[in-house]
Amino acid sequence: NAQLSTGPTTAKGKAIASQYSTKHGFTSAKVVVPGESKEEFDNFREGILESLNPQSEHEDELSDRVVSAMWRLKRFHRLENAFFADRINAIQNEMGIEDPDAAGAMLFTDPQQMKRISLFLRYMTATQREYTKAKSELEKEQKRRVHAEFEQAALEEMVETAKKASVGSVSQTPVGQAILPA
């Protein structure tokens, strides 16, 4: 059977097939999923990277993780609104509940509704943890770098001060006289 059907062969067909498993984009390896703007992501990324100010490859990598997690969290918030609106409307229609708040409460009290929301919340929590972890690692790396830069500058200043001090004491000693300890 595999001899008859080997999957898509054109570039367009392969591009379409690569999206088959993407349902919601919560666990996608791609940061920008169908329905999102690559241009909007690029602008978002540029602004965040500017504020994070990475100074090394390691900081670049950590910054990219922060940006990706932030973008996914934006997706979660957007989809969360749509999810709640959809489920509240469905509960109101299915159960005849007029009050949207009462229908919303059903999301957290009705076992069927809780199943629908639990996976969403698990993915959201994992993404929040990824953001927190990447941001924390980036901050630690930046503090380490700043500390190392400070130590290097202090060392260079000490060397420069020592050079100036030794040049000054040599220039004040008359030629031909030895400097003897007192």
HUGIKA-V536887 format. One record per residue. N is the residue number from 1. RES is the residue in one letter. SS is DSSP state (hx for helix, st for strand, lp for the rest). D_LAST is the distance of its C-alpha to the last C-alpha in whole Angstrom. Layout:
BEGIN
((N & RES & SS & D_LAST) (N & RES & SS & D_LAST))
END
This chain:
BEGIN
((1 & N & lp & 100) (2 & A & lp & 96) (3 & Q & lp & 98) (4 & L & lp & 100) (5 & S & lp & 97) (6 & T & lp & 94) (7 & G & lp & 92) (8 & P & lp & 92) (9 & T & lp & 91) (10 & T & lp & 90) (11 & A & hx & 87) (12 & K & hx & 89) (13 & G & hx & 90) (14 & K & hx & 87) (15 & A & hx & 85) (16 & I & hx & 88) (17 & A & hx & 88) (18 & S & lp & 84) (19 & Q & lp & 85) (20 & Y & lp & 88) (21 & S & lp & 85) (22 & T & lp & 84) (23 & K & lp & 85) (24 & H & lp & 83) (25 & G & lp & 80) (26 & F & lp & 78) (27 & T & lp & 77) (28 & S & lp & 77) (29 & A & lp & 74) (30 & K & lp & 75) (31 & V & lp & 73) (32 & V & lp & 76) (33 & V & lp & 79) (34 & P & lp & 83) (35 & G & lp & 83) (36 & E & lp & 80) (37 & S & lp & 79) (38 & K & hx & 76) (39 & E & hx & 75) (40 & E & hx & 75) (41 & F & hx & 72) (42 & D & hx & 70) (43 & N & hx & 70) (44 & F & hx & 69) (45 & R & hx & 67) (46 & E & hx & 65) (47 & G & hx & 64) (48 & I & hx & 63) (49 & L & hx & 61) (50 & E & hx & 59) (51 & S & hx & 59) (52 & L & hx & 57) (53 & N & lp & 55) (54 & P & lp & 54) (55 & Q & lp & 51) (56 & S & lp & 52) (57 & E & hx & 55) (58 & H & hx & 54) (59 & E & hx & 54) (60 & D & hx & 57) (61 & E & hx & 59) (62 & L & hx & 59) (63 & S & hx & 60) (64 & D & hx & 63) (65 & R & hx & 64) (66 & V & hx & 63) (67 & V & hx & 65) (68 & S & hx & 68) (69 & A & hx & 68) (70 & M & hx & 68) (71 & W & hx & 71) (72 & R & hx & 73) (73 & L & hx & 72) (74 & K & hx & 74) (75 & R & hx & 77) (76 & F & hx & 77) (77 & H & hx & 77) (78 & R & hx & 80) (79 & L & hx & 82) (80 & E & hx & 81) (81 & N & hx & 83) (82 & A & hx & 86) (83 & F & hx & 86) (84 & F & hx & 87) (85 & A & hx & 89) (86 & D & hx & 91) (87 & R & hx & 91) (88 & I & hx & 92) (89 & N & hx & 95) (90 & A & hx & 96) (91 & I & hx & 96) (92 & Q & hx & 98) (93 & N & hx & 100) (94 & E & hx & 101) (95 & M & hx & 101) (96 & G & lp & 102) (97 & I & lp & 99) (98 & E & lp & 99) (99 & D & lp & 96) (100 & P & hx & 93) (101 & D & hx & 90) (102 & A & hx & 93) (103 & A & hx & 93) (104 & G & hx & 89) (105 & A & hx & 89) (106 & M & hx & 91) (107 & L & hx & 88) (108 & F & hx & 86) (109 & T & hx & 89) (110 & D & lp & 92) (111 & P & hx & 91) (112 & Q & hx & 93) (113 & Q & hx & 90) (114 & M & hx & 87) (115 & K & hx & 88) (116 & R & hx & 88) (117 & I & hx & 85) (118 & S & hx & 83) (119 & L & hx & 82) (120 & F & hx & 81) (121 & L & hx & 78) (122 & R & hx & 77) (123 & Y & hx & 76) (124 & M & hx & 75) (125 & T & hx & 72) (126 & A & hx & 71) (127 & T & hx & 70) (128 & Q & hx & 69) (129 & R & hx & 66) (130 & E & hx & 66) (131 & Y & hx & 65) (132 & T & hx & 62) (133 & K & hx & 61) (134 & A & hx & 60) (135 & K & hx & 59) (136 & S & hx & 56) (137 & E & hx & 55) (138 & L & hx & 55) (139 & E & hx & 53) (140 & K & hx & 51) (141 & E & hx & 50) (142 & Q & hx & 49) (143 & K & hx & 47) (144 & R & hx & 45) (145 & R & hx & 45) (146 & V & hx & 43) (147 & H & hx & 41) (148 & A & hx & 40) (149 & E & hx & 40) (150 & F & hx & 38) (151 & E & hx & 35) (152 & Q & hx & 35) (153 & A & hx & 35) (154 & A & hx & 32) (155 & L & hx & 30) (156 & E & hx & 31) (157 & E & hx & 29) (158 & M & hx & 26) (159 & V & hx & 26) (160 & E & hx & 27) (161 & T & hx & 24) (162 & A & hx & 21) (163 & K & hx & 23) (164 & K & hx & 23) (165 & A & hx & 19) (166 & S & hx & 18) (167 & V & hx & 20) (168 & G & hx & 19) (169 & S & hx & 15) (170 & V & hx & 17) (171 & S & hx & 19) (172 & Q & hx & 17) (173 & T & lp & 15) (174 & P & lp & 17) (175 & V & lp & 19) (176 & G & lp & 18) (177 & Q & lp & 14) (178 & A & lp & 12) (179 & I & lp & 9) (180 & L & lp & 6) (181 & P & lp & 4) (182 & A & lp & 0))
END
